[in-house]
Amino acid sequence: DYWRNTKMKIIRFQDESGATHFGCQHQGERVTLLEGDIYGDFSDTGQEMQVKKLLAPIAPVDIFCIGLNYAHHAEESNLPKPDHPVVFTKSSAILQNPGDPIELLRKLRSDEVDYECELAVVIGKKCKNVERASALDYVLGYTCANDVSARDWQAKWGGGQWCRGKTFDTFAPLGPCLVTSDEISNPNALQIKTVLNGETMQDWNTEDMIFDVPTLIEFLSGSTTLLPGTVILTGTPHGIGAARKPPIFLKAGDTVTIEVNGIGALTNPVIEEAV
């Protein structure tokens, strides 16, 4: 697979005419055009491009999410470590771009919208029943994610399921770039943080995952086909707003940034949903 031997930061963007492209981000913010299939053979044309608008690095086909996957987060939630990964999903339609706003719910109102910094894994080729030892061979790359969560819908009004509280519009920001897997040899050795209005709220390391990235891929692909473009959100460390005393939830006018070492910073403003 061509992409397994390609170290680069891939972005998806619109040019000045509004056309969407993939590009390679170089030092100094220089961007060159990629052509071909990012899940197959693609190449860097070397043609310099002007980025009018930065988009989420991919448009996911599926979004699988893992809950309670950091040991210290399970402790702050007063919940036991799970025996198996806790899986829920987000709709691919709720994807949000870097720089575009997270919307606070006003139709199905929530006053408890929370941030969650997460490492996102992007599957690069179709797989099923993958063994843990070879799981990372199926990874195209990694990006930052914010698993935005309406805690009241998650805990009280979601019928006992987490999906409702986790899958409102704009609740899946991804970006700013996709770092190919060759650049990150160990996804479970990355510093990860959330910064809210300049204040660090979460600051931990992916080594604290209860189920590491290869284990998650093995589990999610068990008796299940994962398609290219599948995104796996791998859980959040401790420091969420809901666990603070008093709780801290997102409000209009906030700015929230997710940072993962080696990938970059994903920043989104916060506004109220227009109804």
N, C-alpha and C positions, 0 to 999 in steps of 0.2 A: 504494500500500500504506500503510495507516494507520500501521503501526509505523515506517515509514521517516521519519516526521516527528514522532516522539515521543521526547523526551529523558527517560529515566527509568532508575532502577535497579529491576529486576524481581526479586522473590524468590518462591520456592515454599515453602509452609509448611503445617503442620497447626494448626488452631485447637484450642480446649480440648475440643471434642467428638470430635477425631480426623479431621475432614474436611480434605481437602487443597484449597488455594486458591493462586492467584497474587495477589501484592500489589505495590504500589508502595512502595518504601522512601524515606521523606523524611528530612530532617535531624532530628536528635534521636531517631532510631530509630522515629519514627511510621510506621505502615504502614496503607495504605488498600487496600481490596479492588478488584481488577481483575475485570472480567467480559468474556466473549467468548473469542475464539480468539487466543492470542498470536501465532500464525502468520498471522492474518488481521486482522479488525477486533476490537479490544478497547477498553475504556474504563475510566478510573479513576472508580469510583462515588463516591469521597470518603468512603465508610463506613470508619471506623477499626476495625481488627481487632487482637485479641490473638494474638500468635504463641506458640503452645505449643512448637513444634519447628520449627527451620529445616531445610529439605530442600535437596538440590542444586537449582539454579535451573530445570533442565529434566530430564526423563527422556529421554536420547538414543535415537533410533531406530538410529543407527549411530555408531561412534566410529572415525574414521580418525586415525592418528598418524604423525608424521613423525620419522624418526631422523636424527641427524647434520645438524641444520639450523642450527647456529651455528658460525661459522668457528673460534672459539677452542675450542669443545667437540670439533670434529674433530681439532684439534691435540693436545688433551690425551688423546684416544683413539688417537693415532698412526695416524689413518686419513686418506686423501685426501678432499678435498671431493668429494661425489658429483656426477655429471653430471646426474642427475635426482633428484627427491625420493625418499627412501627411505621406503616406505609399509608400515605394519603396522596391525593392527586390535586393538581391545579389545572384549570382549563387553559389551553394554549392561547385562548382569546384574551386573556388578562395580561399578557406580556406588556411590559413598559420599557421604554427606551431610557438610556442615561439622559439626565437633564429634564425629562418630562415629569409631570407631577403625579405624586401619589394622591388619590382622591379619598377624602374622608366621607364615609357613607352618609347620605341624607335621605334617600328613598327608603331603603331598609336600614334605618339609622343605627349607627354605632358611635359611642363615645369612648370606646376602648380599643382604638386602632394602635397596634404595636409594631415595632421594628424587630427583625431577626437577621443578623448577618450570617451568610452561609456561603460555603464553597459549592459551586455548581459544576457538575461533571457533564460533559457532552459526549454522548456515544457516537462513534464515527462510522461503525459498520454493523450491519445486522447480526444479531447474536442471540443464542438461546442455550441454556444449560451450560453456561461458562464456568470453568473451574477457577477458583480463586487465584491460582498461580499464574494464570494467563489473562486475568481479567483486565489488566491495564492495557493490554494489546488492542482492546476494542475502544479505547478512549481517544477521541480526536483532540480534546483539550479541556481547559478549565476556565471559568469566569467567576465573577462576583455575582451574588444574588441577594435580594432582600425578600425574605419570606414574610411579607406584610400580613398581619393577622388581626382580625377583629375578635378580641377575646370574649366579648359578650355573646356574639354569634357562635364562637367556637365552644364555649363552655355551657351556655344556658339555653340557646335557641336553635341549636344545630341538630337536634334530634339524636344526640349522643355521638354524632360523627363530627370530624373536624373540617370536612370539605367546605361546608357553607361558610364558615368563618375565615377560610383561607383562600377563597377563589372568587372574590369580587374583582371588578375591573380595576386595573392598575396595580394589583397586588403581587405582581411578579416582575419587578425590575431586574434586568440582567445587563451586565457590561463591566467596564467600558469596552473590553476587547476579549477575544478568545486566545488564550496562550496555549499553543500546541503542546501535547504531552511530552515531547522530547525536551522541553524547557523545564519541566517540573518532574524530577525523577521520583520524588516521594510526596504525594498529595497530603500525607498525614504528618507533615512537618512544616506547616505554614502558619504564620501569624495572621490572625483574623480579628477585625474590630468593627464596631459601629461608633460613629461620631455624630452626635445630635447637637446642632447649633454650636459646633465647636467644642463640645464636651464629650469626652470618651465615655461611652456607656458599656460597651463590651470590648474586651481586649484579652484574647486567649490564643490557643494554638490547636490546630486540627489533630494533633496527637492525642487529644482528650476524647476523641470519638470512641464510643463503645463498640461500634461496628465500623471498621475502616473501609476505605473506598473499594478495595478489591472484594471484601466480604459483601458489601452492598450490591456490587454488580453481580456477583455469584448468586445472591439471594433473589434479586429482582429479575434475573434472567432464568431462574429456575422454572421450568415448564412454561415459560413466557418469552415471547419474541420481543426483543428491544430493537427498534428501528433506528437507522441513522437519523440524527437530529433529536433523539430522546435526551431530555435533560433530567439529571438527578440532583435534587437539592439535598445536601447531606446532613442537615441538622444545624442547630445554633448553639453556641456556648452560653454560659450563664451571663446574667446582666440584663435580661429582658425588662421592659418597662413594667409589665404586670407583676413582677416579683419584687419590685422595689417598694420601700415604705417611706412615704406614700407612693402609690403607683405613678408612673410617668407614661402618659400616652401621647401620641402624635396630635398636634394641633395645627390649624391653618397658619401659614407663615413660617413653619419649621423648615429646616434643611437637614436631611439625613444622608450620611455617607457611609458606605460599606467599603472597607479596605481589606484586601488580601495580599500578603507579601508576594511579590513576583508577578502579580497580575495588574494591580492598579486600584483606582478608586471609582466607585459607582455612586454618583450623587443625584438625589431627587428632591425637589421642593415638595411641600405639602399644601394642598388646597382643599376646599370643600367641594363635594360633588354638586354640580348644577342640576337642579330638578325643577 
